[in-house]
Structures are given as C-alpha cells and as structure tokens.
C-alpha cells in the first residue's frame, strides 16, 4: 500500500447558514453539498454559492449526469436539480446509518459509516447488489478512472483510501492533517477530490495523483 499526506489545494467556505457539510457531488460545473435542510451548489472557481434546494440533506449526495440523489435519514431521494422536485424515493440500505453516496456503472454506491461497508445499490428499487467490507468507518465514496475511493473518519483523523473493489484491499492512502475530517467525497473526474469538512462548514479540494495506465 502506498501512503502519503493528502495535498489540500483549496478550501471553500465556511458557507453562510451551513453549519455542517455532509455529502458532496459535482455535476461538471457546480459542486453540490448537503447542509441538513438544504442542498447548496457553488462555483468551484469563485467559491460563490449559486443556488440552494430546500430538501432533507443529511448525508451523502450523488449526481448521475441528469439527477441528484440525496441521503435523507433512511431514504435516498432522486431530485430534479432544475426544479428541486423529489421525483422518487428508495430505501437506504443502512436504514439511516448510511453516509457516503456516489453514482457509477449505472448504480448507486452507499457508504455505511459504523458498519464499515460500501454497498452497490439498484437505483430503482434500493436492492443491494453487492457489498464491500472496509476496516475503517466509511464516510464519502467516489469512483474515478475505474478506481474506487472512500473517505474515513475516526476520532479527529480522516483518510482517503483507494481500494480494490473486488477484495476491499487498501491500495493507496492519503492522510488528512489531524482535525481536518472528511464527511463527504466526490471526484471532479480528473485530478482532485472535493471533500466535505463536517462541522467546519467547509469543502476542501485535495489533489489526486494520477497513475500511468496499468499501474496500481
């Protein structure tokens, strides 16, 4: 396993009225983050909040290219980002103990915090398709370039971990500075992650080291 310090390249916030940042996702232009009773979107260039949707937003957030998905207690909401309307609801696999959320391979991937698991879930029914075990508390989850990453949060320490999606083996680990926790996670599709900062009310951008094809 390769282990190195996380390289924080930018901090956004704290944002007005957002005392806690949960899930984070990226729609190709805006970064969305869950803030309890709202989903907020900001411009990653300027850091300015562009819009908000009034909806229960307690944990992970995801984007499938058209719709937003939001963990709200024991449910996952499918949301039209243009109107803010909730289009559908499915049960969350952890029944309220869920944390991270991302979209990949036509399915949702849901982190379970204290259960130390990541579930692949059918976005239409909520059925669990497969489960990956972790040995740390799981918060945010994201896929990028065929790599599965998840964030951890135990005590005042967080890490970003690249894991083998078949075995759960940790292949790479980026350690955040003590006290800088990660509550939500999403890739920008390129060389950085957007990381929710929990009760700091911030979102942090962390550099991802890209590898040559065929290397681990």
Secondary structure, 3 states (H helix, E strand, C coil): CEEEECCEEEEEECCCCCCCECCEEECCCEEEEECEEEEEEEECCCCCEEEEEEEEECCCEEECCCEEEEEECCEEEEEECCCCCEEEEEECCCCCCEEEEEEECCEEEEEECCCCEEEEECCCCCCEEEEEECCCCEEEEEEECCEEEEEEEECCEEEEEEECCCCCCEEEEEECCCCCCCCEEEECCCCEEEEECECCCEEEEEECCCCCCCCC
